[in-house]
Structure formats: structure tokens, C-alpha cells
Amino acid sequence: MTVIAIPKALRERLGEEGSQGLVDIISAIDERAREDSLRLLSERFERRLSDELGKVNERITGLDEKITNLEERFERRLSEEIGKVNERLTLEIGKINERITAEIGKLDERITIEMGKVNGRITSLEERFERRLSEEIGKVNERITVEIGKVNERITAEIGGLRQDMERFRSELIKWMFIFWVGQIAVIGGLIVGVFNLAR
């Protein structure tokens, strides 16, 4: 409490009781002013804290929306790429089937011609044709298997790369969110300490 000194001349005119009453009034006014100042500071701090928390929540909401958008874009891109690969596989398999059909057709025509010319060579030609057809089909099947394996490996590698990119992005995002929260907590802690120091 502040010590109030009443001038001697005023004290003599007011008397001891009057001087003491004046001191009490001044002390009460001073105490009321201090309380008003503390209340005003507390209200300002609460408003500022509420505003800052609102901004933080808005930024967090914005980050959540960005993450959701990135996930949606990733899913769309992945679906598109898988669709393209499937279309390409279907196209390539269709071409291979057409080529096999064409080759078989040619061989059938040749066999028919050869059968018409020489009946004695039918058995030999059929055996050679069957062997060659089996070899060609085996080669084609091996090639299809190899190509499908390569495509599957590439799809797996692309998906793995995309997942690694997503993990790195999430790690960076979590790191920056942690740094942001630590900064906000430090600011809020500093404000609280400042208010307590002012209250003293």
C-alpha cells in the first residue's frame, strides 16, 4: 500500500480525524484504481488469448484441408495411373492375341494347301506344325509373363515411391506443426508470466 503524507498545514486545518479520513479516501481510490487496472489487463489478455487460439485453430483447419486435398489428389492420380496401365495391358494382350490368331490362320492355310498337294506329308507336317505352334505359344506366354512381371514391378515401384513421398510430406508437416505449437505455447507462457508480473 502507498504511504500518503498529508502536509502539516492541511493536517492542522482538518485535524487528526479529518486527515485520517482523507488518507482513507485517497487509499480507497488508489486501491480501486489498481483493481480496475488489473481487471482491464486481465480482460485484454483473455481477448488476445481467445483471438490467438482462434487463429491457431483456423490454421490447423486449413492444414487438415490441405492434407485431405493431397490425399484425394494422390488417390485420383493413383487410380488414373492404374487405369492407364490396365488399358495398356489390355491393348498389348489384344495385339498379341490378334498376332497369334493371324499366325495360326496362316499356318492353317498352309497346312490346307500342303494337305491338298501331298497327302503323304500330312502326318509329318502336322507334327512339325504342332511342335512349332507349341514353341511359338510357349515363347509368347513367356514374353507375356515377362512383360506383365515388368509392369507389376514398375507399378509396385511407383506406388512405393508415392508412399515414401507421402510419408516424408507427413513427417515434415508434423515437424512444422510441432514447431508451431511450441512457439505458440512459448508466446502464451510469456504472456501469462507478463500478466503475473504486472499483477504483482
C-alpha positions as CSV (number, residue, x, y, z in Angstrom):
1,M,0.0,0.0,0.0
2,T,1.3,3.5,-0.8
3,V,2.1,5.7,2.2
4,I,0.3,9.1,1.8
5,A,1.8,12.1,3.6
6,I,-0.6,15.0,4.5
7,P,1.0,18.4,4.5
8,K,1.2,19.9,8.0
9,A,-0.9,22.9,7.3
10,L,-3.7,20.8,5.8
11,R,-3.4,18.3,8.7
12,E,-3.8,21.2,11.2
13,R,-6.9,22.5,9.4
14,L,-8.5,19.1,9.0
15,G,-7.5,17.7,12.4
16,E,-6.3,14.2,13.1
17,E,-9.7,12.6,12.3
18,G,-10.2,14.6,9.1
19,S,-6.6,13.9,8.0
20,Q,-7.0,10.2,8.6
21,G,-10.4,10.2,6.7
22,L,-8.7,12.0,3.8
23,V,-5.9,9.4,3.8
24,D,-8.5,6.6,3.9
25,I,-10.4,8.1,0.9
26,I,-7.3,8.5,-1.1
27,S,-6.1,5.0,-0.3
28,A,-9.5,3.6,-1.2
29,I,-9.4,5.4,-4.6
30,D,-5.9,4.2,-5.2
31,E,-6.9,0.6,-4.4
32,R,-10.0,0.8,-6.6
33,A,-7.8,2.2,-9.5
34,R,-5.4,-0.7,-9.1
35,E,-8.2,-3.3,-9.1
36,D,-9.7,-1.6,-12.3
37,S,-6.3,-1.7,-14.0
38,L,-5.8,-5.4,-13.1
39,R,-9.3,-6.2,-14.3
40,L,-8.8,-4.3,-17.6
41,L,-5.4,-6.0,-18.2
42,S,-7.0,-9.4,-17.5
43,E,-9.8,-8.8,-19.9
44,R,-7.4,-7.7,-22.6
45,F,-5.3,-10.7,-22.1
46,E,-8.3,-13.0,-22.3
47,R,-9.5,-11.4,-25.5
48,R,-6.0,-11.6,-27.0
49,L,-5.6,-15.2,-26.0
50,S,-9.0,-16.1,-27.5
51,D,-8.1,-14.3,-30.7
52,E,-4.8,-16.1,-30.9
53,L,-6.3,-19.5,-30.2
54,G,-8.9,-18.8,-32.9
55,K,-6.2,-18.1,-35.4
56,V,-4.3,-21.2,-34.4
57,N,-7.5,-23.3,-34.9
58,E,-8.1,-21.7,-38.3
59,R,-4.6,-22.6,-39.4
60,I,-4.9,-26.2,-38.2
61,T,-8.2,-26.5,-40.1
62,G,-6.5,-25.2,-43.2
63,L,-3.7,-27.7,-42.8
64,D,-6.2,-30.5,-42.4
65,E,-8.0,-29.4,-45.6
66,K,-4.7,-29.3,-47.5
67,I,-3.8,-32.9,-46.3
68,T,-7.3,-34.1,-47.3
69,N,-6.9,-32.4,-50.7
70,L,-3.4,-34.0,-51.2
71,E,-4.8,-37.5,-50.3
72,E,-7.7,-37.0,-52.7
73,R,-5.3,-35.9,-55.5
74,F,-3.0,-38.9,-54.7
75,E,-5.9,-41.3,-54.9
76,R,-7.1,-39.8,-58.1
77,R,-3.6,-39.9,-59.6
78,L,-3.1,-43.5,-58.5
79,S,-6.5,-44.5,-60.0
80,E,-5.6,-42.8,-63.2
81,E,-2.2,-44.4,-63.5
82,I,-3.6,-47.9,-62.7
83,G,-6.3,-47.3,-65.3
84,K,-3.7,-46.4,-67.9
85,V,-1.6,-49.4,-67.1
86,N,-4.7,-51.7,-67.3
87,E,-5.7,-50.1,-70.7
88,R,-2.2,-50.6,-72.0
89,L,-2.1,-54.2,-70.8
90,T,-5.4,-54.9,-72.4
91,L,-4.2,-53.3,-75.7
92,E,-1.0,-55.2,-75.7
93,I,-2.7,-58.5,-74.9
94,G,-5.2,-57.8,-77.7
95,K,-2.4,-57.2,-80.2
96,I,-0.7,-60.4,-79.1
97,N,-3.9,-62.3,-79.4
98,E,-4.5,-60.8,-82.9
99,R,-1.0,-61.7,-84.0
100,I,-1.4,-65.3,-82.7
101,T,-4.7,-65.6,-84.5
102,A,-3.2,-64.3,-87.7
103,E,-0.2,-66.7,-87.4
104,I,-2.5,-69.6,-86.7
105,G,-4.6,-68.6,-89.6
106,K,-1.6,-68.5,-91.9
107,L,-0.4,-71.9,-90.7
108,D,-3.9,-73.4,-91.2
109,E,-4.0,-72.1,-94.8
110,R,-0.5,-73.5,-95.5
111,I,-1.5,-76.8,-93.9
112,T,-4.6,-77.0,-96.1
113,I,-2.6,-76.2,-99.2
114,E,0.0,-78.8,-98.3
115,M,-2.6,-81.4,-97.5
116,G,-4.2,-80.8,-100.9
117,K,-0.8,-81.2,-102.7
118,V,0.7,-84.2,-100.9
119,N,-1.4,-86.5,-98.7
120,G,1.7,-88.4,-97.7
121,R,3.2,-85.4,-96.0
122,I,0.1,-84.7,-93.9
123,T,1.3,-86.6,-90.8
124,S,4.8,-85.1,-90.9
125,L,3.5,-81.6,-91.5
126,E,1.0,-81.9,-88.7
127,E,3.7,-83.0,-86.3
128,R,6.0,-80.1,-87.3
129,F,3.2,-77.7,-87.1
130,E,2.2,-78.9,-83.6
131,R,5.7,-78.6,-82.4
132,R,6.2,-75.2,-83.9
133,L,2.9,-74.0,-82.6
134,S,3.7,-75.2,-79.1
135,E,7.1,-73.4,-79.2
136,E,5.6,-70.2,-80.5
137,I,2.8,-70.2,-77.9
138,G,5.4,-71.0,-75.2
139,K,7.5,-68.1,-76.3
140,V,4.5,-65.8,-76.4
141,N,3.4,-67.0,-73.0
142,E,6.9,-66.4,-71.6
143,R,7.0,-63.0,-73.2
144,I,3.6,-62.1,-71.8
145,T,4.7,-63.3,-68.4
146,V,7.9,-61.3,-68.5
147,E,6.1,-58.1,-69.7
148,I,3.4,-58.5,-67.0
149,G,6.1,-59.0,-64.4
150,K,7.9,-55.9,-65.5
151,V,4.7,-53.9,-65.4
152,N,3.8,-55.2,-62.0
153,E,7.3,-54.3,-60.7
154,R,7.0,-50.8,-62.2
155,I,3.6,-50.3,-60.6
156,T,4.9,-51.5,-57.2
157,A,7.9,-49.2,-57.5
158,E,5.8,-46.2,-58.4
159,I,3.3,-46.9,-55.6
160,G,6.3,-47.4,-53.2
161,G,7.8,-44.1,-54.3
162,L,4.4,-42.3,-53.9
163,R,4.0,-43.7,-50.4
164,Q,7.5,-42.6,-49.4
165,D,6.8,-39.1,-50.7
166,M,3.6,-39.1,-48.6
167,E,5.4,-40.3,-45.5
168,R,8.1,-37.6,-46.0
169,F,5.4,-35.0,-46.5
170,R,3.5,-36.1,-43.4
171,S,6.8,-36.1,-41.4
172,E,7.6,-32.6,-42.5
173,L,4.1,-31.4,-41.7
174,I,4.1,-33.0,-38.3
175,K,7.5,-31.4,-37.6
176,W,6.4,-27.9,-38.6
177,M,3.1,-28.3,-36.7
178,F,5.1,-29.3,-33.6
179,I,7.5,-26.3,-34.0
180,F,4.4,-24.0,-34.5
181,W,2.7,-25.3,-31.3
182,V,5.9,-25.0,-29.3
183,G,6.2,-21.4,-30.4
184,Q,2.6,-20.7,-29.6
185,I,3.0,-22.2,-26.1
186,A,6.1,-20.2,-25.5
187,V,4.3,-17.0,-26.5
188,I,1.3,-17.8,-24.3
189,G,3.6,-18.7,-21.4
190,G,5.4,-15.4,-21.9
191,L,2.1,-13.5,-21.8
192,I,1.0,-15.3,-18.7
193,V,4.3,-14.6,-16.9
194,G,3.9,-11.0,-18.0
195,V,0.4,-10.7,-16.6
196,F,1.5,-12.2,-13.3
197,N,4.5,-9.8,-13.1
198,L,2.1,-6.9,-13.8
199,A,-0.3,-8.2,-11.1
200,R,2.5,-8.1,-8.5
